[in-house]
Amino acid sequence: MTMKLSVLERMLAVNMLPKEGSITNLKLIREAREALSFNEMENKLLQFKQEENQVRWRDTIVVNKETGTPIEDNDEAFLDANLHPENYEARPAVGEVEIKIGGVASGMIVAALKKLEENAVKKEKGEKVEGDCLGEQHISLYEKFVT
């Protein structure tokens, strides 16, 4: 299965994959984790930062319209961008990326999303819930995998 996933969707999906399983499934899970992970250029553009128990990243970058070259705060082009904003534009640091995930790993993500939804329904009914619930951050991932 191939689909376009955002940075947040990739991070959520990789965290839904189990950490334990049979040897054959572990190999498939490892392949899915690698497909969902970020390459060197994406890491550089996103500038991930761990803040307490959250991961943050840069959503947008400013690029030269002619060259497509990103500029940095300490870059000489940053000064030029302030003087000549018409030559620059903001773009997503990393947009949606086409990711290929096998059927087994995809099924595991679907099962994890359904479990989160099940927990949310139980919680809405006032029942005790063990584990997390489906949240707003999961909506687009749920729509891509489950519906």
C-alpha positions, 0 to 999 in steps of 0.5 A, spaced: 500 500 500 502 506 497 500 513 500 502 520 501 503 521 509 505 528 512 510 529 518 505 528 523 502 522 520 508 518 519 510 520 526 504 517 529 504 511 524 511 509 526 509 509 534 503 505 532 507 499 530 508 494 535 515 493 538 514 485 539 512 480 535 514 474 531 521 474 527 517 474 520 513 480 523 519 484 526 522 484 519 516 487 516 515 492 522 522 494 521 521 495 514 515 499 515 519 503 520 524 505 515 519 507 510 516 512 515 522 515 518 526 521 515 532 522 511 538 526 512 535 532 508 528 532 511 531 531 518 535 538 516 529 541 514 525 539 520 530 541 525 526 536 530 527 538 537 525 534 543 521 538 549 520 534 555 515 529 552 514 532 546 517 532 539 517 539 535 519 541 528 519 546 523 513 546 519 515 552 514 521 554 511 523 560 507 525 559 500 528 563 494 523 563 489 528 563 483 533 558 486 528 554 491 534 554 496 532 555 503 534 560 507 536 560 515 536 565 520 543 566 520 544 566 513 546 572 508 539 571 504 535 572 511 537 579 510 535 580 503 529 576 504 527 582 509 529 587 504 526 584 498 520 579 500 517 579 493 523 574 492 522 569 497 516 565 499 514 560 505 513 553 503 512 547 508 519 544 510 517 537 508 510 536 505 506 529 504 511 524 502 509 517 498 510 512 503 510 504 501 507 500 507 506 493 506 499 489 508 502 486 515 504 493 517 498 496 515 494 492 518 497 493 525 496 500 524 489 499 522 488 495 528 492 500 533 487 506 530 481 501 531 483 500 538 484 507 540 477 508 537 474 503 541 477 506 547 474 513 545 467 510 545 468 506 552 470 513 555 464 516 552 460 511 555 463 513 562 467 506 562 474 505 564 479 505 559 486 502 559 491 506 554 490 512 549 484 514 546 483 516 538 484 524 538 484 529 533 491 528 531 489 521 529 483 524 524 487 524 517 491 518 519 485 514 521 481 516 514 487 514 510 488 507 513 481 505 516 476 508 511 
